[in-house]
Amino acid sequence: MNARIKISVLLVGVGLILAFLPFNAAKTFKVKPGELVELAATGDMYFTVDEVARFMNNEDTTVQLIDLRSEVEYMESNIPGSINIPFDDLLNPNWEGYLNQKKVRNIYYSNGDETANMAWTIATGLGYKNSFVMKGGLNEWYKLVMLSKFEGERITPRENALFENRYKARRTFTEINSLPDSLKMQYLEARRLEESQLDGGCE
């Protein structure tokens, strides 16, 4: 299935979702379905897991990771530095300041691609800028960052850099998600406070 067919199917799904979600009538899609198909077909909406790992390792302040899973799943494990906006709550007005960004690149992720693709379609359709998806979601994160290893007697400089990036991300992921719930909550609350103090993000 090519990208155009995938996004066309996605748009039909989003239409059904929007029909059942609380939705402010004033907030209509600003981007036409055909334009969304064209945008999605370029593939520019995606960041790879390795790119996201590098953003996390560098504590890149121009990137905001948005975990679309439930609060329970998020508390069990998440990519450090991410915030939790469950997909079912995406259109809650309280999140608009996070979603409608001028300078920060929002990167959506879930377990796979489907939910993050739908979030991207909704956010982009509403005219929110700088929306992206982590390709493959947490399934790909576990495969490449948490489980991958280089084998053999020789390793190229590129492979070494890739391994070091993944190893550092793996270590941080493990350390943060191994914290007791009380300390994890303090960390997450600190992140939320930091994000709430962002200004100039909204239109």
Backbone as a printed PyTorch tensor [residue, N CA C, xyz], in Angstrom:
tensor([[[  0.8460,  -1.1880,   0.0000],
         [  0.0000,   0.0000,   0.0000],
         [  0.8850,   1.2430,   0.0000]],

        [[  0.7140,   2.1290,  -1.0040],
         [  1.5760,   3.3000,  -1.0700],
         [  1.1140,   4.3830,  -0.1100]],

        [[  1.9400,   5.4420,  -0.0050],
         [  1.6820,   6.4780,   1.0030],
         [  0.3550,   7.1890,   0.7670]],

        [[  0.0040,   7.4380,  -0.4940],
         [ -1.2390,   8.1470,  -0.7870],
         [ -2.4610,   7.3390,  -0.3370]],

        [[ -2.4230,   6.0300,  -0.6180],
         [ -3.5440,   5.1910,  -0.2090],
         [ -3.6300,   5.1390,   1.3110]],

        [[ -2.4730,   5.0120,   1.9650],
         [ -2.4520,   4.9500,   3.4320],
         [ -3.0680,   6.2010,   4.0440]],

        [[ -2.6350,   7.3650,   3.5590],
         [ -3.1370,   8.6070,   4.1610],
         [ -4.6000,   8.8360,   3.8110]],

        [[ -5.0340,   8.3560,   2.6340],
         [ -6.4420,   8.4840,   2.2620],
         [ -7.3060,   7.6650,   3.2150]],

        [[ -6.8610,   6.4330,   3.4980],
         [ -7.5610,   5.5950,   4.4720],
         [ -7.5440,   6.2730,   5.8340]],

        [[ -6.4050,   6.8650,   6.1710],
         [ -6.2540,   7.5590,   7.4410],
         [ -7.2480,   8.7040,   7.5640]],

        [[ -7.4200,   9.4650,   6.4930],
         [ -8.3330,  10.6050,   6.5180],
         [ -9.7780,  10.1600,   6.7390]],

        [[-10.1520,   9.0410,   6.1390],
         [-11.4910,   8.5070,   6.3670],
         [-11.6570,   8.1720,   7.8540]],

        [[-10.6310,   7.5380,   8.4300],
         [-10.6750,   7.1970,   9.8500],
         [-10.7680,   8.4180,  10.7300]],

        [[-10.0160,   9.4530,  10.3830],
         [-10.0460,  10.6910,  11.1630],
         [-11.4200,  11.3340,  11.0930]],

        [[-12.0400,  11.2830,   9.9110],
         [-13.3830,  11.8420,   9.7710],
         [-14.3600,  11.1650,  10.7150]],

        [[-14.2360,   9.8510,  10.8370],
         [-15.1100,   9.1150,  11.7490],
         [-14.8100,   9.4670,  13.1970]],

        [[-13.5200,   9.6120,  13.5120],
         [-13.1200,   9.9590,  14.8770],
         [-13.6670,  11.3230,  15.2680]],

        [[-13.4960,  12.2930,  14.3780],
         [-13.9480,  13.6560,  14.6760],
         [-15.4600,  13.7100,  14.8800]],

        [[-16.1640,  12.8120,  14.2240],
         [-17.6220,  12.7950,  14.3520],
         [-18.0640,  12.4080,  15.7570]],

        [[-17.1870,  11.7020,  16.4820],
         [-17.5520,  11.2110,  17.8120],
         [-16.8000,  11.8930,  18.9450]],

        [[-15.8830,  12.7870,  18.6120],
         [-15.1270,  13.4910,  19.6540],
         [-15.7550,  14.8410,  19.9530]],

        [[-15.6390,  15.3120,  21.2250],
         [-16.0790,  16.6720,  21.5270],
         [-15.2800,  17.6270,  20.6500]],

        [[-15.9630,  18.4730,  19.9110],
         [-15.2540,  19.2910,  18.9300],
         [-15.8830,  20.6720,  18.8540]],

        [[-15.0920,  21.6770,  19.1030],
         [-15.5470,  23.0580,  19.0130],
         [-15.8600,  23.3830,  17.5540]],

        [[-17.0920,  23.7990,  17.2750],
         [-17.5010,  24.0500,  15.8930],
         [-16.6520,  25.1160,  15.2200]],

        [[-16.0530,  25.9880,  16.0290],
         [-15.2160,  27.0520,  15.4640],
         [-13.8960,  26.4980,  14.9550]],

        [[-13.5430,  25.3200,  15.4050],
         [-12.2650,  24.7150,  15.0110],
         [-12.4850,  23.7680,  13.8380]],

        [[-12.5170,  24.2790,  12.6650],
         [-12.6550,  23.4310,  11.4900],
         [-11.2820,  23.2110,  10.8670]],

        [[-11.1790,  22.1590,  10.0770],
         [ -9.9130,  21.8950,   9.4010],
         [ -9.5520,  23.0590,   8.4880]],

        [[ -8.3200,  23.5210,   8.6050],
         [ -7.8320,  24.6200,   7.7760],
         [ -7.0650,  24.1110,   6.5580]],

        [[ -6.6610,  22.8470,   6.6180],
         [ -5.9200,  22.2400,   5.5150],
         [ -6.8350,  21.2270,   4.8300]],

        [[ -6.9680,  21.3340,   3.5260],
         [ -7.8550,  20.4630,   2.7730],
         [ -7.2970,  19.0390,   2.7410]],

        [[ -8.1880,  18.0430,   2.6770],
         [ -7.7460,  16.6440,   2.6400],
         [ -6.7020,  16.3690,   1.5670]],

        [[ -6.8870,  16.9300,   0.3800],
         [ -5.9200,  16.7250,  -0.6960],
         [ -4.5410,  17.2400,  -0.3380]],

        [[ -4.5020,  18.3700,   0.3710],
         [ -3.2210,  18.9440,   0.7900],
         [ -2.5710,  18.0720,   1.8550]],

        [[ -3.3890,  17.4980,   2.7410],
         [ -2.8530,  16.5920,   3.7560],
         [ -2.2460,  15.3460,   3.1070]],

        [[ -2.9170,  14.8440,   2.0700],
         [ -2.3950,  13.6850,   1.3510],
         [ -1.0360,  14.0190,   0.7470]],

        [[ -0.9330,  15.2110,   0.1330],
         [  0.3360,  15.6240,  -0.4710],
         [  1.4310,  15.7570,   0.5780]],

        [[  1.1050,  16.3480,   1.7080],
         [  2.0890,  16.5100,   2.7830],
         [  2.5660,  15.1640,   3.3060]],

        [[  1.6210,  14.2570,   3.5130],
         [  1.9690,  12.9390,   4.0490],
         [  2.7780,  12.1230,   3.0520]],

        [[  2.4720,  12.2970,   1.7680],
         [  3.1460,  11.5030,   0.7390],
         [  4.6290,  11.8150,   0.6420]],

        [[  5.0420,  13.0100,   1.0670],
         [  6.4630,  13.3710,   0.9980],
         [  7.2900,  12.6350,   2.0380]],

        [[  6.6540,  12.1980,   3.1190],
         [  7.3900,  11.5370,   4.1990],
         [  8.0940,  12.4990,   5.1250]],

        [[  7.9410,  13.8020,   4.8820],
         [  8.6200,  14.7990,   5.7120],
         [  8.0360,  14.8850,   7.1160]],

        [[  6.9210,  14.2290,   7.3410],
         [  6.2820,  14.2550,   8.6540],
         [  6.9770,  13.3450,   9.6600]],

        [[  7.9070,  12.5200,   9.1950],
         [  8.5160,  11.5130,  10.0620],
         [  9.9220,  11.8750,  10.5320]],

        [[ 10.1820,  11.5430,  11.7960],
         [ 11.5390,  11.4720,  12.3270],
         [ 11.7980,  10.0040,  12.6660]],

        [[ 13.0210,   9.5560,  12.4580],
         [ 13.3620,   8.1830,  12.8020],
         [ 13.5860,   8.0580,  14.3080]],

        [[ 13.5700,   6.8290,  14.7860],
         [ 13.8660,   6.5650,  16.1960],
         [ 15.2620,   7.0560,  16.5510]],

        [[ 16.2300,   6.8510,  15.6550],
         [ 17.5930,   7.3040,  15.9430],
         [ 17.6650,   8.8230,  16.0520]],

        [[ 16.8940,   9.5300,  15.2350],
         [ 16.8670,  10.9900,  15.3410],
         [ 16.2500,  11.4190,  16.6610]],

        [[ 15.1710,  10.7640,  17.0630],
         [ 14.5250,  11.0820,  18.3410],
         [ 15.4590,  10.7790,  19.5080]],

        [[ 16.1790,   9.6600,  19.4160],
         [ 17.1440,   9.3230,  20.4660],
         [ 18.2070,  10.4070,  20.5850]],

        [[ 18.6490,  10.9250,  19.4510],
         [ 19.6490,  11.9900,  19.4710],
         [ 19.0820,  13.2720,  20.0740]],

        [[ 17.8310,  13.6010,  19.7280],
         [ 17.1850,  14.7710,  20.3290],
         [ 17.1490,  14.6260,  21.8490]],

        [[ 16.7760,  13.4340,  22.3240],
         [ 16.6840,  13.1870,  23.7560],
         [ 18.0500,  13.2810,  24.4150]],

        [[ 19.0460,  12.6600,  23.8040],
         [ 20.3930,  12.6760,  24.3660],
         [ 20.9580,  14.0850,  24.4630]],

        [[ 20.6380,  14.9090,  23.4670],
         [ 21.1520,  16.2880,  23.4280],
         [ 20.2720,  17.2610,  24.1960]],

        [[ 19.1660,  16.7530,  24.7720],
         [ 18.1990,  17.5940,  25.4780],
         [ 17.8160,  18.7870,  24.6070]],

        [[ 17.4500,  18.4860,  23.3760],
         [ 17.1080,  19.5000,  22.3780],
         [ 15.8180,  20.2110,  22.7770]],

        [[ 15.9210,  21.4970,  23.0810],
         [ 14.7580,  22.2640,  23.5440],
         [ 13.8440,  22.6930,  22.4070]],

        [[ 14.2360,  22.4210,  21.1690],
         [ 13.3660,  22.7520,  20.0400],
         [ 12.4440,  21.5940,  19.6880]],

        [[ 12.4930,  20.5320,  20.4940],
         [ 11.6840,  19.3390,  20.2470],
         [ 10.8500,  19.0210,  21.4680]],

        [[  9.5660,  18.7030,  21.2460],
         [  8.6990,  18.2280,  22.3170],
         [  8.1030,  16.8830,  21.9000]],

        [[  8.4120,  15.8330,  22.6540],
         [  7.8460,  14.5230,  22.3870],
         [  6.4900,  14.4110,  23.0750]],

        [[  5.4900,  13.9440,  22.3310],
         [  4.1350,  13.8150,  22.8700],
         [  3.7110,  12.3500,  22.8050]],

        [[  3.5410,  11.7590,  23.9690],
         [  3.1360,  10.3630,  24.1080],
         [  1.6130,  10.3020,  24.0880]],

        [[  1.0560,   9.6080,  23.1080],
         [ -0.3860,   9.5710,  22.8970],
         [ -1.0830,   8.4040,  23.5960]],

        [[ -0.3380,   7.5940,  24.3260],
         [ -0.9330,   6.4370,  24.9890],
         [ -1.6940,   6.8630,  26.2440]],

        [[ -2.3260,   5.9140,  26.8860],
         [ -3.0710,   6.2050,  28.1090],
         [ -2.1100,   6.6200,  29.2200]],

        [[ -2.6640,   7.2510,  30.2450],
         [ -1.8410,   7.6790,  31.3820],
         [ -1.1970,   6.4790,  32.0730]],

        [[ -1.9280,   5.3660,  32.1480],
         [ -1.3900,   4.1560,  32.7840],
         [ -0.1710,   3.6440,  32.0110]],

        [[ -0.3010,   3.5590,  30.6810],
         [  0.8160,   3.0960,  29.8590],
         [  2.0020,   4.0480,  29.9620]],

        [[  1.6870,   5.3300,  29.9830],
         [  2.7430,   6.3430,  30.0650],
         [  3.5220,   6.2200,  31.3660]],

        [[  2.8170,   5.9870,  32.4770],
         [  3.4850,   5.8760,  33.7660],
         [  4.3280,   4.6100,  33.8540]],

        [[  3.9430,   3.5900,  33.1160],
         [  4.7310,   2.3520,  33.1380],
         [  6.0820,   2.5600,  32.4670]],

        [[  6.0960,   3.2730,  31.3660],
         [  7.3510,   3.5920,  30.6750],
         [  7.0800,   4.6390,  29.6110]],

        [[  8.0470,   5.5250,  29.4220],
         [  7.9210,   6.5520,  28.4010],
         [  9.3060,   7.0390,  28.0060]],

        [[  9.3890,   7.7200,  26.8900],
         [ 10.6580,   8.3010,  26.4790],
         [ 10.9210,   9.5280,  27.3440]],

        [[ 12.0160,   9.5630,  28.0770],
         [ 12.2970,  10.6900,  28.9720],
         [ 12.2050,  12.0300,  28.2400]],

        [[ 11.5450,  12.9720,  28.9060],
         [ 11.3590,  14.2940,  28.3160],
         [ 10.0380,  14.4530,  27.6050]],

        [[  9.3160,  13.3340,  27.4250],
         [  8.0290,  13.4170,  26.7400],
         [  6.9400,  13.8650,  27.7050]],

        [[  5.8400,  14.3630,  27.1320],
         [  4.6530,  14.6690,  27.9280],
         [  3.5330,  13.7570,  27.4500]],

        [[  2.5580,  13.5290,  28.3200],
         [  1.4720,  12.6170,  28.0080],
         [  0.2180,  13.3810,  27.6370]],

        [[ -0.2160,  13.2410,  26.3830],
         [ -1.5030,  13.7630,  25.9380],
         [ -2.2340,  12.5810,  25.2970]],

        [[ -3.0500,  11.8660,  26.0620],
         [ -3.7440,  10.7090,  25.4910],
         [ -4.5240,  11.0880,  24.2390]],

        [[ -4.4800,  10.2330,  23.2430],
         [ -5.1290,  10.5530,  21.9630],
         [ -6.5920,  10.9040,  22.1430]],

        [[ -7.2850,  10.1830,  23.0250],
         [ -8.7140,  10.4370,  23.2360],
         [ -8.9740,  11.8280,  23.7990]],

        [[ -7.9360,  12.4700,  24.3320],
         [ -8.0770,  13.7900,  24.9440],
         [ -7.3900,  14.8740,  24.1070]],

        [[ -6.9970,  14.5220,  22.8920],
         [ -6.1720,  15.4070,  22.0710],
         [ -6.8230,  16.7620,  21.8120]],

        [[ -8.1570,  16.7890,  21.6610],
         [ -8.8530,  18.0260,  21.3110],
         [ -9.3200,  18.8200,  22.5260]],

        [[ -8.8880,  18.3900,  23.7000],
         [ -9.1900,  19.1620,  24.9060],
         [ -8.5150,  20.5300,  24.7940]],

        [[ -9.2530,  21.6160,  24.9570],
         [ -8.6660,  22.9560,  24.8250],
         [ -7.4610,  23.1990,  25.7240]],

        [[ -7.3650,  22.4540,  26.8220],
         [ -6.2350,  22.6330,  27.7300],
         [ -4.8960,  22.3050,  27.0760]],

        [[ -4.9210,  21.5090,  25.9990],
         [ -3.6770,  21.1050,  25.3510],
         [ -3.2750,  22.0150,  24.1920]],

        [[ -4.1200,  22.9730,  23.8560],
         [ -3.8400,  23.7650,  22.6540],
         [ -2.4990,  24.4770,  22.7280]],

        [[ -2.1360,  24.9490,  23.9050],
         [ -0.8500,  25.6270,  24.0570],
         [  0.3360,  24.7280,  23.7570]],

        [[  0.1510,  23.4290,  23.9550],
         [  1.2180,  22.4770,  23.6370],
         [  1.2280,  22.1380,  22.1490]],

        [[  0.0540,  22.0060,  21.5730],
         [ -0.0580,  21.5200,  20.2020],
         [  0.1910,  22.5950,  19.1470]],

        [[ -0.1950,  23.8230,  19.4550],
         [ -0.1200,  24.8920,  18.4670],
         [  1.1840,  25.6600,  18.6410]],

        [[  2.2610,  25.0960,  18.1220],
         [  3.6010,  25.6290,  18.3640],
         [  4.1660,  26.3580,  17.1440]],

        [[  4.8980,  27.4260,  17.4190],
         [  5.6120,  28.1260,  16.3510],
         [  7.0640,  27.6780,  16.2610]],

        [[  7.6940,  27.5070,  17.4170],
         [  9.1320,  27.2480,  17.4400],
         [  9.4930,  25.8130,  17.7950]],

        [[  8.6310,  25.1540,  18.5520],
         [  8.9340,  23.8020,  19.0190],
         [  8.3440,  22.7730,  18.0530]],

        [[  9.1400,  21.7590,  17.7140],
         [  8.6620,  20.6730,  16.8550],
         [  8.0100,  19.6070,  17.7240]],

        [[  6.7200,  19.4120,  17.5460],
         [  6.0020,  18.3690,  18.2770],
         [  6.1460,  17.0490,  17.5490]],

        [[  6.6630,  16.0420,  18.2450],
         [  6.8190,  14.7110,  17.6560],
         [  5.9100,  13.7460,  18.4120]],

        [[  4.8770,  13.2720,  17.7260],
         [  3.9130,  12.3570,  18.3290],
         [  4.4270,  10.9140,  18.2680]],

        [[  4.1330,  10.1660,  19.3110],
         [  4.4260,   8.7340,  19.2570],
         [  3.4270,   7.9470,  20.0810]],

        [[  3.2180,   6.7060,  19.6630],
         [  2.4110,   5.7480,  20.4100],
         [  3.1450,   4.4150,  20.3050]],

        [[  2.4300,   3.3090,  20.3900],
         [  3.1090,   2.0200,  20.2740],
         [  3.5650,   1.7540,  18.8390]],

        [[  2.7110,   2.0730,  17.8780],
         [  3.0510,   1.9310,  16.4660],
         [  2.8360,   3.2520,  15.7550]],

        [[  2.4620,   3.1970,  14.4760],
         [  2.2950,   4.4120,  13.6840],
         [  0.8600,   4.9350,  13.6240]],

        [[ -0.1260,   4.0590,  13.7170],
         [ -1.4960,   4.4420,  13.3880],
         [ -2.0120,   5.6190,  14.2080]],

        [[ -1.9160,   5.5250,  15.5350],
         [ -2.4420,   6.5890,  16.3870],
         [ -1.6700,   7.8870,  16.1860]],

        [[ -0.3510,   7.8010,  16.0750],
         [  0.4610,   9.0100,  15.8680],
         [  0.1520,   9.6380,  14.5160]],

        [[ -0.0850,   8.8300,  13.4860],
         [ -0.4610,   9.3640,  12.1770],
         [ -1.7840,  10.1060,  12.2440]],

        [[ -2.7260,   9.5650,  13.0070],
         [ -4.0290,  10.2320,  13.1510],
         [ -3.8760,  11.5470,  13.9080]],

        [[ -3.0410,  11.5460,  14.9570],
         [ -2.8040,  12.7890,  15.7090],
         [ -2.1630,  13.8400,  14.7970]],

        [[ -1.1980,  13.3990,  13.9810],
         [ -0.5640,  14.3210,  13.0300],
         [ -1.5870,  14.8930,  12.0660]],

        [[ -2.4790,  14.0470,  11.5650],
         [ -3.4850,  14.4800,  10.6020],
         [ -4.4260,  15.5020,  11.2250]],

        [[ -4.8540,  15.2490,  12.4500],
         [ -5.7470,  16.1820,  13.1380],
         [ -5.0390,  17.5120,  13.4060]],

        [[ -3.8360,  17.4280,  13.9890],
         [ -3.0990,  18.6510,  14.3260],
         [ -2.7780,  19.4700,  13.0760]],

        [[ -2.3080,  18.8020,  12.0440],
         [ -1.9550,  19.5040,  10.8140],
         [ -3.2060,  20.0360,  10.1270]],

        [[ -4.2700,  19.2470,  10.1400],
         [ -5.5280,  19.6840,   9.5390],
         [ -6.0870,  20.9180,  10.2170]],

        [[ -5.8830,  21.0310,  11.5210],
         [ -6.3470,  22.2060,  12.2680],
         [ -5.4430,  23.4150,  12.0740]],

        [[ -4.3530,  23.2150,  11.3410],
         [ -3.4490,  24.3300,  11.0670],
         [ -2.3250,  24.4810,  12.0540]],

        [[ -2.1660,  23.5140,  12.9620],
         [ -1.0700,  23.5760,  13.9190],
         [  0.2450,  23.2600,  13.1990]],

        [[  1.2120,  24.1090,  13.3820],
         [  2.4900,  23.9580,  12.6930],
         [  3.4110,  23.0010,  13.4450]],

        [[  4.4670,  22.5970,  12.7600],
         [  5.5500,  21.8320,  13.3840],
         [  5.0910,  20.5260,  14.0260]],

        [[  4.2520,  19.7870,  13.3320],
         [  3.7910,  18.4890,  13.8200],
         [  4.5020,  17.3690,  13.0590]],

        [[  4.9620,  16.3640,  13.8100],
         [  5.7150,  15.2610,  13.2180],
         [  5.3460,  13.9540,  13.9200]],

        [[  5.8660,  12.8450,  13.4170],
         [  5.6190,  11.5160,  13.9810],
         [  6.9460,  10.7870,  14.1200]],

        [[  7.1310,  10.0740,  15.2410],
         [  8.2770,   9.1870,  15.3610],
         [  7.9330,   7.8810,  14.6530]],

        [[  8.5810,   7.6330,  13.5280],
         [  8.2720,   6.4920,  12.6840],
         [  8.4780,   5.1700,  13.4330]],

        [[  7.4290,   4.3590,  13.4600],
         [  7.5230,   3.0540,  14.1110],
         [  7.1130,   3.0500,  15.5670]],

        [[  7.0370,   4.2230,  16.1920],
         [  6.6040,   4.3170,  17.5790],
         [  7.4980,   3.5680,  18.5570]],

        [[  6.9400,   3.2560,  19.7140],
         [  7.7170,   2.5790,  20.7510],
         [  8.1200,   1.1610,  20.3440]],

        [[  7.3370,   0.5500,  19.4630],
         [  7.7380,  -0.7770,  18.9870],
         [  9.1000,  -0.7080,  18.3100]],

        [[  9.2970,   0.3160,  17.4810],
         [ 10.5760,   0.4940,  16.7990],
         [ 11.6540,   0.9700,  17.7680]],

        [[ 11.2640,   1.7730,  18.7590],
         [ 12.2040,   2.2410,  19.7800],
         [ 12.8060,   1.0460,  20.5220]],

        [[ 11.9450,   0.1140,  20.9440],
         [ 12.4520,  -1.0590,  21.6650],
         [ 13.3410,  -1.9010,  20.7670]],

        [[ 12.9540,  -2.0430,  19.5180],
         [ 13.7220,  -2.8610,  18.5860],
         [ 15.1050,  -2.2820,  18.3290]],

        [[ 15.1770,  -0.9690,  18.0800],
         [ 16.4440,  -0.3510,  17.6970],
         [ 17.2790,   0.1430,  18.8800]],

        [[ 16.6210,   0.7220,  19.8680],
         [ 17.3570,   1.3270,  20.9830],
         [ 17.5850,   0.3450,  22.1240]],

        [[ 16.5550,  -0.3760,  22.5020],
         [ 16.6470,  -1.2080,  23.6920],
         [ 17.2060,  -2.6000,  23.4170]],

        [[ 17.0220,  -3.1000,  22.2130],
         [ 17.3930,  -4.4890,  21.9400],
         [ 18.5110,  -4.6670,  20.9290]],

        [[ 18.7940,  -3.6400,  20.1430],
         [ 19.7780,  -3.8280,  19.0720],
         [ 21.2010,  -3.8750,  19.6200]],

        [[ 22.0490,  -4.5590,  18.8650],
         [ 23.4680,  -4.6000,  19.2160],
         [ 24.2640,  -4.8460,  17.9390]],

        [[ 25.4870,  -4.3710,  17.9500],
         [ 26.3700,  -4.5850,  16.8120],
         [ 27.2330,  -5.8090,  17.0700]],

        [[ 27.3470,  -6.6570,  16.0690],
         [ 28.1260,  -7.8780,  16.2110],
         [ 29.2270,  -7.9250,  15.1590]],

        [[ 30.2240,  -8.6950,  15.4290],
         [ 31.3330,  -8.8130,  14.4800],
         [ 32.6100,  -8.2560,  15.0860]],

        [[ 33.7040,  -8.4550,  14.3780],
         [ 35.0020,  -8.0370,  14.8990],
         [ 35.3070,  -6.5670,  14.5990]],

        [[ 34.7170,  -6.0330,  13.5390],
         [ 35.0090,  -4.6600,  13.1620],
         [ 33.7330,  -3.8400,  13.1310]],

        [[ 33.8670,  -2.5680,  13.4390],
         [ 32.7380,  -1.6570,  13.4380],
         [ 33.1730,  -0.3500,  12.7850]],

        [[ 32.3830,   0.1730,  11.8840],
         [ 32.7350,   1.4050,  11.1870],
         [ 32.4920,   2.5970,  12.1070]],

        [[ 33.1270,   3.7330,  11.8150],
         [ 32.8730,   4.9350,  12.6210],
         [ 31.3880,   5.3010,  12.6680]],

        [[ 30.6960,   5.1400,  11.5480],
         [ 29.2680,   5.4570,  11.5140],
         [ 28.4840,   4.5160,  12.4290]],

        [[ 28.7960,   3.2280,  12.3550],
         [ 28.1270,   2.2580,  13.2130],
         [ 28.4250,   2.5230,  14.6790]],

        [[ 29.6530,   2.9310,  14.9580],
         [ 30.0410,   3.2260,  16.3370],
         [ 29.2530,   4.4190,  16.8780]],

        [[ 29.1090,   5.4690,  16.0510],
         [ 28.3550,   6.6500,  16.4730],
         [ 26.8890,   6.2990,  16.7010]],

        [[ 26.3540,   5.4510,  15.8170],
         [ 24.9730,   5.0200,  15.9480],
         [ 24.7830,   4.2030,  17.2230]],

        [[ 25.7220,   3.3100,  17.4830],
         [ 25.6450,   2.4880,  18.6820],
         [ 25.7210,   3.3490,  19.9410]],

        [[ 26.6360,   4.3140,  19.9560],
         [ 26.7820,   5.1700,  21.1360],
         [ 25.5180,   5.9850,  21.3840]],

        [[ 24.8980,   6.4820,  20.3120],
         [ 23.6570,   7.2440,  20.4390],
         [ 22.5550,   6.3610,  21.0340]],

        [[ 22.4340,   5.1410,  20.5130],
         [ 21.4100,   4.2280,  21.0130],
         [ 21.6990,   3.7820,  22.4400]],

        [[ 22.9680,   3.5320,  22.7470],
         [ 23.3320,   3.0740,  24.0880],
         [ 23.0250,   4.1550,  25.1320]],

        [[ 23.3580,   5.3960,  24.8050],
         [ 23.0830,   6.4900,  25.7410],
         [ 21.5820,   6.6550,  25.9490]],

        [[ 20.8120,   6.5680,  24.8640],
         [ 19.3570,   6.6780,  24.9690],
         [ 18.7810,   5.5220,  25.7800]],

        [[ 19.3170,   4.3220,  25.5620],
         [ 18.8670,   3.1410,  26.3090],
         [ 19.1230,   3.3140,  27.7990]],

        [[ 20.3030,   3.8070,  28.1420],
         [ 20.6580,   3.9840,  29.5450],
         [ 19.7410,   5.0050,  30.2170]],

        [[ 19.5000,   6.1360,  29.5440],
         [ 18.6270,   7.1610,  30.1100],
         [ 17.2050,   6.6450,  30.2560]],

        [[ 16.7120,   5.9700,  29.2250],
         [ 15.3640,   5.3980,  29.2490],
         [ 15.2140,   4.4480,  30.4370]],

        [[ 16.1970,   3.5860,  30.6260],
         [ 16.1480,   2.5950,  31.7030],
         [ 16.2220,   3.2670,  33.0670]],

        [[ 17.1120,   4.2470,  33.2090],
         [ 17.2780,   4.9280,  34.5000],
         [ 16.0080,   5.6550,  34.9150]],

        [[ 15.4200,   6.4310,  34.0050],
         [ 14.2320,   7.2130,  34.3410],
         [ 13.0440,   6.3030,  34.6290]],

        [[ 12.8620,   5.2740,  33.8000],
         [ 11.7000,   4.4100,  33.9660],
         [ 11.8650,   3.4050,  35.1010]],

        [[ 13.0670,   3.3380,  35.6880],
         [ 13.2950,   2.4690,  36.8370],
         [ 13.0910,   3.1960,  38.1580]],

        [[ 12.8410,   4.4990,  38.0980],
         [ 12.6310,   5.2690,  39.3230],
         [ 11.3710,   4.8050,  40.0440]],

        [[ 11.3640,   4.8970,  41.3740],
         [ 10.1210,   4.6320,  42.1070],
         [  9.0430,   5.6080,  41.6390]],

        [[  7.7860,   5.2090,  41.7590],
         [  6.6910,   6.0360,  41.2610],
         [  6.7220,   7.4500,  41.8360]],

        [[  7.0910,   7.5770,  43.1130],
         [  7.1000,   8.9020,  43.7420],
         [  8.1240,   9.8130,  43.0770]],

        [[  9.3200,   9.2900,  42.8240],
         [ 10.3560,  10.0960,  42.1670],
         [ 10.0190,  10.3420,  40.6990]],

        [[  9.4160,   9.3390,  40.0700],
         [  9.0160,   9.5070,  38.6750],
         [  7.9730,  10.6240,  38.5580]],

        [[  7.0370,  10.6670,  39.5250],
         [  6.0160,  11.7120,  39.5130],
         [  6.6470,  13.0910,  39.6900]],

        [[  7.6600,  13.1840,  40.5610],
         [  8.3470,  14.4630,  40.7460],
         [  9.0130,  14.9040,  39.4530]],

        [[  9.6300,  13.9530,  38.7640],
         [ 10.2940,  14.2530,  37.4960],
         [  9.2710,  14.7290,  36.4710]],

        [[  8.1440,  14.0210,  36.3750],
         [  7.1220,  14.3780,  35.3890],
         [  6.4730,  15.7110,  35.7140]],

        [[  6.2510,  15.9620,  37.0080],
         [  5.6750,  17.2470,  37.4010],
         [  6.6220,  18.3970,  37.0600]],

        [[  7.9190,  18.1670,  37.2580],
         [  8.9060,  19.1830,  36.9000],
         [  8.8670,  19.4650,  35.3990]],

        [[  8.7040,  18.4020,  34.6050],
         [  8.5950,  18.5630,  33.1510],
         [  7.3540,  19.3620,  32.7860]],

        [[  6.2280,  19.0540,  33.4290],
         [  4.9860,  19.7590,  33.1190],
         [  5.0980,  21.2400,  33.4810]],

        [[  5.7430,  21.5220,  34.6360],
         [  5.9300,  22.9100,  35.0480],
         [  6.7960,  23.6500,  34.0450]],

        [[  7.8490,  22.9910,  33.6080],
         [  8.7540,  23.5920,  32.6240],
         [  8.0090,  23.9020,  31.3350]],

        [[  7.1820,  22.9620,  30.8820],
         [  6.4430,  23.1640,  29.6340],
         [  5.3910,  24.2570,  29.7730]],

        [[  4.7540,  24.3360,  30.9680],
         [  3.7100,  25.3370,  31.1670],
         [  4.2560,  26.7470,  31.1620]],

        [[  5.5730,  26.8700,  31.3590],
         [  6.2030,  28.1860,  31.3840],
         [  6.6920,  28.6110,  30.0040]],

        [[  6.5090,  27.7480,  29.0180],
         [  6.8830,  28.1280,  27.6550],
         [  5.9640,  29.2600,  27.2000]],

        [[  6.5440,  30.2700,  26.6040],
         [  5.6940,  31.3350,  26.0680],
         [  6.0440,  31.5460,  24.6050]],

        [[  5.1320,  32.1870,  23.9240],
         [  5.3360,  32.4460,  22.5050],
         [  5.0940,  31.2420,  21.6390]],

        [[  4.5090,  30.1500,  22.2070],
         [  4.2950,  28.9560,  21.4120],
         [  3.0210,  28.9650,  20.6120]],

        [[  2.0370,  29.7050,  21.0960],
         [  0.7260,  29.6630,  20.4500],
         [  0.5980,  30.7710,  19.4400]],

        [[ -0.3660,  30.5800,  18.5330],
         [ -0.6870,  31.6270,  17.5710],
         [ -1.3360,  32.7730,  18.3110]]])
